[in-house]
Amino acid sequence: MDTAQIVLVVMWVGITLYALLAGADFGGGVWDLLAGRSRTGMARRKLIERSIGPVWEANHVWLIFVIVLLWTAFSGVFASVMSTLYIPLTLAALGIIARGTAFAFRKAAKELWQQRLFGAAFAISSLLTPFFLGTVAGAIASGRVPPGLARGNIFTSWLNPTSMLGGVLAVTVCAYLAAAYLCDDATEAGRPDLAEWFRVRALVAAVVIGAVALGGIAVLRWDAPRLFGGLTHRALPLVIASAVFGVASLVLLWKRIYPLVRAAAMLGVIAVLWGWPLAQYPLMLPPSLSYRQAAADPAVLTAMLIVIAIGVVLIAPSMAWLLAVQRRELRDAETPE
């Protein structure tokens, strides 16, 4: 494995962590939107707030990490993506900002109308942000981002069937992850009634994901044949693994074994995420730009890996401790009836 491949793997680990952690936070905002009216939905929203409150800002560290890594190690790819897809990326960035601001202000607001206003902004931003990020993934995967500054069409690059499929899948997967996590969190908080509410929504989200994925087969075969070919050949084991973990998480949900539901849901998402780069390997920007062509000088990549290793040693224990504290707070806190 050469240095550029190692950097690619490290970058994809960052993307995976962002999807698993921040993705669940986005999904929590979706369920916040659907939690019901002020009185009936209060306990559900309080659980969501308590679950994501300690970590919602820290989770975006992974997005920043990936962006910096892409900018430094594969600057040509960074320039191509940012200049062609600046519309959905800007909308996603605005969504992240609006979401965080609204989440913080809602906790401080005293008036009910203010809480509703900030709550709506938080929830709607949580729905739109993963959608736009999914359209970006669809644009890259379908080969609509050519190398060079603003070489791709700024509208059709992300307004196309594959990008729409990516956006819908991103939203539904985030919703499912959040519901699966919240079932476990509600049990930890001593609220089996809330766990049951999220369990039903998780089952519905899983059915929707299955339907979208099945319909997506036809979309990819027609609109992104290269990606379809990679997913049905080289990446087929990971596609099958994602389906197996998805079914396993459904069975575990049905049996209410919530800690294992969380693990199975995460493994299913990991399989999907790693199936994409495997399907288009060695290309970073299909149909022609490979990772070797896009990579920076080996000396730069080596220096980056050294810095990343030092950063992991310094940051990983803090992140692990933060997650442990979050779980302890869930057990100790009381969620309103």
FILOBA-330505 format. One record per residue (C-alpha): residue in one letter; x, y, z. Coordinates in steps of 0.001 Angstrom, whole numbers, plus 500000, padded with zeros to 6 digits. Example, Ala and Ser with C-alpha at 12.3 -4.5 7.8 and 13.67 -1.06 7.14 Angstrom:
BEGIN
{"a",{512300,495500,507800}}
{"s",{513670,498940,507140}}
***
This chain:
BEGIN
{"m",{500000,500000,500000}}
{"d",{501535,503329,498940}}
{"t",{501363,506609,500876}}
{"a",{498505,508020,498805}}
{"q",{496407,504912,499478}}
{"i",{497025,505220,503206}}
{"v",{495903,508850,503128}}
{"l",{492781,507818,501200}}
{"v",{491939,505209,503820}}
{"v",{492467,507711,506648}}
{"m",{490269,510256,504865}}
{"w",{487521,507693,504397}}
{"v",{487705,506775,508068}}
{"g",{486963,510448,508775}}
{"i",{484002,510392,506376}}
{"t",{482722,507239,508074}}
{"l",{482943,508776,511535}}
{"y",{481157,511886,510319}}
{"a",{478359,509791,508813}}
{"l",{477926,507675,511940}}
{"l",{478108,510512,514476}}
{"a",{476976,513721,512776}}
{"g",{474602,511687,510588}}
{"a",{472769,510524,513689}}
{"d",{472649,514136,514903}}
{"f",{471036,515199,511624}}
{"g",{468576,512344,511992}}
{"g",{467775,513512,515503}}
{"g",{466736,516837,513988}}
{"v",{464447,514999,511568}}
{"w",{462690,513244,514464}}
{"d",{462575,516542,516337}}
{"l",{460553,517863,513387}}
{"l",{458180,514889,513576}}
{"a",{457998,514587,517379}}
{"g",{454520,516076,517672}}
{"r",{453035,519242,519109}}
{"s",{454701,521158,521929}}
{"r",{453179,519268,524849}}
{"t",{453071,515739,523436}}
{"g",{456487,516020,521816}}
{"m",{458296,517607,524759}}
{"a",{459726,514379,526219}}
{"r",{460855,513171,522783}}
{"r",{462575,516455,522008}}
{"k",{464197,516544,525443}}
{"l",{465645,513083,524863}}
{"i",{466961,514119,521432}}
{"e",{468467,517265,522915}}
{"r",{470054,515332,525765}}
{"s",{471458,512698,523409}}
{"i",{473110,515061,520949}}
{"g",{473767,518052,523214}}
{"p",{477252,517066,524455}}
{"v",{478527,515966,521025}}
{"w",{476710,517827,518238}}
{"e",{479471,520401,517782}}
{"a",{482378,517993,518279}}
{"n",{481039,515718,515530}}
{"h",{481759,518333,512873}}
{"v",{485459,517961,513663}}
{"w",{485404,514980,511307}}
{"l",{484028,517054,508432}}
{"i",{486722,519687,508956}}
{"f",{489337,516938,509128}}
{"v",{488196,515457,505802}}
{"i",{488085,518844,504066}}
{"v",{491585,519788,505234}}
{"l",{492925,516377,504244}}
{"l",{491371,516594,500782}}
{"w",{492630,520150,500321}}
{"t",{496198,519237,501256}}
{"a",{496606,515729,499847}}
{"f",{494443,515950,496718}}
{"s",{494248,519656,495978}}
{"g",{493134,519186,492351}}
{"v",{490146,517111,493455}}
{"f",{489337,519668,496152}}
{"a",{489372,522516,493622}}
{"s",{487248,520601,491126}}
{"v",{484607,519605,493673}}
{"m",{484390,522996,495351}}
{"s",{484197,524971,492104}}
{"t",{481638,522728,490397}}
{"l",{479459,521878,493406}}
{"y",{479626,525171,495277}}
{"i",{475824,525572,495255}}
{"p",{474911,522392,497222}}
{"l",{478042,522730,499358}}
{"t",{477126,526311,500270}}
{"l",{473577,525263,501078}}
{"a",{474886,522430,503247}}
{"a",{477254,524829,505054}}
{"l",{474418,527294,505663}}
{"g",{472319,524402,506953}}
{"i",{475032,523389,509423}}
{"i",{475347,526982,510655}}
{"a",{471588,527539,510931}}
{"r",{471138,524188,512646}}
{"g",{473782,524829,515269}}
{"t",{472636,528372,515929}}
{"a",{468995,527357,516283}}
{"f",{469870,524413,518536}}
{"a",{471830,526669,520890}}
{"f",{469250,529476,520903}}
{"r",{466298,527142,521504}}
{"k",{467855,525983,524767}}
{"a",{468215,529600,525914}}
{"a",{464822,530866,524672}}
{"k",{462180,531567,527332}}
{"e",{459117,532292,525198}}
{"l",{457218,529413,523580}}
{"w",{457052,531124,520177}}
{"q",{460828,531558,520238}}
{"q",{461338,527901,521099}}
{"r",{459058,526926,518223}}
{"l",{460840,529228,515784}}
{"f",{464318,527999,516683}}
{"g",{463094,524420,516864}}
{"a",{461686,524628,513344}}
{"a",{464956,526102,512043}}
{"f",{466937,523330,513758}}
{"a",{464702,520566,512421}}
{"i",{464401,521817,508837}}
{"s",{468156,522445,508615}}
{"s",{468745,518919,509911}}
{"l",{466627,517609,507051}}
{"l",{468115,519720,504250}}
{"t",{471819,519510,505186}}
{"p",{472274,515740,504701}}
{"f",{470183,515970,501525}}
{"f",{472598,518458,499942}}
{"l",{475615,516472,501141}}
{"g",{474062,513399,499528}}
{"t",{473636,515226,496230}}
{"v",{477342,516084,496308}}
{"a",{478213,512421,496786}}
{"g",{475922,511480,493909}}
{"a",{477508,514076,491632}}
{"i",{481026,512766,492278}}
{"a",{480062,509103,492074}}
{"s",{478212,509523,488775}}
{"g",{481181,511227,487113}}
{"r",{479702,514693,486788}}
{"v",{482657,516520,488364}}
{"p",{485458,516745,485770}}
{"p",{488992,517757,486792}}
{"g",{489702,521471,486629}}
{"l",{488230,524687,487980}}
{"a",{484470,524919,487371}}
{"r",{484642,522466,484477}}
{"g",{481337,520828,485395}}
{"n",{477847,522255,485014}}
{"i",{476962,524032,488253}}
{"f",{473329,522876,488073}}
{"t",{473081,519514,486315}}
{"s",{476124,518212,488196}}
{"w",{473940,517831,491301}}
{"l",{470408,518146,489901}}
{"n",{470250,514684,488373}}
{"p",{468739,511276,489247}}
{"t",{471834,509851,490974}}
{"s",{472314,512961,493106}}
{"m",{468645,512994,494088}}
{"l",{468952,509330,495039}}
{"g",{472030,510174,497114}}
{"g",{470198,513001,498863}}
{"v",{467142,510915,499741}}
{"l",{469293,508013,500946}}
{"a",{471374,510362,503097}}
{"v",{468273,511744,504836}}
{"t",{466651,508343,505394}}
{"v",{469876,506725,506615}}
{"c",{470449,509594,509055}}
{"a",{466884,509224,510310}}
{"y",{467313,505486,510775}}
{"l",{470641,505833,512583}}
{"a",{469164,508432,514931}}
{"a",{466083,506338,515706}}
{"a",{468242,503266,516349}}
{"y",{470561,505213,518673}}
{"l",{467660,506895,520447}}
{"c",{466010,503549,521217}}
{"d",{469141,502609,523157}}
{"d",{469444,506080,524719}}
{"a",{465810,506029,525860}}
{"t",{466362,502671,527530}}
{"e",{469477,504044,529262}}
{"a",{467403,507015,530452}}
{"g",{464756,504686,531927}}
{"r",{462054,505626,529401}}
{"p",{460834,502442,527659}}
{"d",{457830,504357,526308}}
{"l",{460138,506677,524356}}
{"a",{462183,503698,523199}}
{"e",{459014,502192,521774}}
{"w",{458117,505426,519974}}
{"f",{461514,505592,518309}}
{"r",{461456,501852,517619}}
{"v",{458350,502185,515464}}
{"r",{459900,505099,513555}}
{"a",{463130,503171,513065}}
{"l",{461194,500272,511535}}
{"v",{459394,502648,509182}}
{"a",{462662,504346,508205}}
{"a",{464253,500961,507502}}
{"v",{461393,500004,505181}}
{"v",{461724,503332,503365}}
{"i",{465492,502832,502962}}
{"g",{464897,499370,501514}}
{"a",{462361,500705,499011}}
{"v",{464610,503604,497984}}
{"a",{467610,501278,497618}}
{"l",{465665,498858,495420}}
{"g",{464438,501710,493241}}
{"g",{467971,503078,493207}}
{"i",{469216,499980,491388}}
{"a",{467310,501026,488287}}
{"v",{468389,504652,488697}}
{"l",{472096,503775,488884}}
{"r",{471914,501309,486023}}
{"w",{470417,503989,483797}}
{"d",{472086,507165,485056}}
{"a",{475464,505963,486447}}
{"p",{476376,502703,484688}}
{"r",{480044,502797,485756}}
{"l",{479089,503089,489406}}
{"f",{476446,500405,488982}}
{"g",{479029,498084,487433}}
{"g",{481454,498625,490297}}
{"l",{478797,498046,492949}}
{"t",{477616,494812,491323}}
{"h",{481115,493408,490799}}
{"r",{484094,494543,492877}}
{"a",{482049,496045,495720}}
{"l",{479330,493380,495700}}
{"p",{480512,491724,498965}}
{"l",{480110,495027,500802}}
{"v",{476704,495626,499213}}
{"i",{475602,492192,500403}}
{"a",{477085,492878,503852}}
{"s",{475098,496119,504115}}
{"a",{471894,494227,503303}}
{"v",{472708,491525,505868}}
{"f",{473420,494051,508614}}
{"g",{470284,495958,507649}}
{"v",{468119,492867,508019}}
{"a",{469899,491972,511267}}
{"s",{469178,495420,512701}}
{"l",{465494,495019,511780}}
{"v",{465310,491667,513565}}
{"l",{467061,493100,516607}}
{"l",{464693,496083,516585}}
{"w",{461729,493750,516451}}
{"k",{463127,491871,519462}}
{"r",{464018,495141,521228}}
{"i",{467708,494302,521689}}
{"y",{468698,497934,521393}}
{"p",{472482,497893,522080}}
{"l",{472942,495385,519244}}
{"v",{470590,497412,517032}}
{"r",{472982,500334,517323}}
{"a",{475950,498130,516358}}
{"a",{474166,496492,513418}}
{"a",{472950,499829,512060}}
{"m",{476470,501249,512228}}
{"l",{477975,498233,510461}}
{"g",{475357,498472,507705}}
{"v",{476196,502120,507066}}
{"i",{479935,501381,507146}}
{"a",{479481,498688,504494}}
{"v",{477605,501091,502218}}
{"l",{480142,503891,502693}}
{"w",{483125,501691,501913}}
{"g",{481370,500078,498976}}
{"w",{481349,503391,497091}}
{"p",{485145,504012,496920}}
{"l",{485755,500331,496271}}
{"a",{483306,500441,493358}}
{"q",{485138,503305,491619}}
{"y",{488721,502513,492706}}
{"p",{491307,503725,491658}}
{"l",{489377,506767,490416}}
{"m",{488698,509800,492600}}
{"l",{486861,511746,489905}}
{"p",{485328,509319,487427}}
{"p",{485742,508615,484624}}
{"s",{489448,509454,484342}}
{"l",{491221,511025,487350}}
{"s",{492900,508429,489577}}
{"y",{494112,508963,493124}}
{"r",{497739,508662,491978}}
{"q",{497282,511482,489461}}
{"a",{495590,513678,492058}}
{"a",{497906,512994,495009}}
{"a",{500389,515516,496357}}
{"d",{504127,514892,496579}}
{"p",{504973,511809,498713}}
{"a",{506921,513995,501162}}
{"v",{503780,516063,501796}}
{"l",{501676,512931,502314}}
{"t",{504212,511465,504727}}
{"a",{504284,514656,506778}}
{"m",{500480,514650,506873}}
{"l",{500365,511090,508169}}
{"i",{502820,511952,510947}}
{"v",{500714,514945,512000}}
{"i",{497533,512842,511879}}
{"a",{499129,510150,514061}}
{"i",{500091,512764,516669}}
{"g",{496583,514239,516497}}
{"v",{494946,510850,517051}}
{"v",{497056,510268,520160}}
{"l",{496016,513663,521539}}
{"i",{492369,513799,520484}}
{"a",{491068,510210,520517}}
{"p",{491087,509838,524340}}
{"s",{489185,513114,524710}}
{"m",{486541,512057,522190}}
{"a",{486150,508669,523887}}
{"w",{485779,510359,527275}}
{"l",{483185,512768,525857}}
{"l",{481063,509883,524572}}
{"a",{481394,508062,527892}}
{"v",{480254,511160,529798}}
{"q",{477302,511515,527429}}
{"r",{476161,507945,528210}}
{"r",{476552,508541,531942}}
{"e",{474466,511725,531758}}
{"l",{471707,509822,529989}}
{"r",{471564,507317,532830}}
{"d",{471571,510014,535519}}
{"a",{469172,512522,533936}}
{"e",{465403,512541,534186}}
{"t",{463368,512939,531012}}
{"p",{459996,514695,531518}}
{"e",{456802,512674,531097}}
***
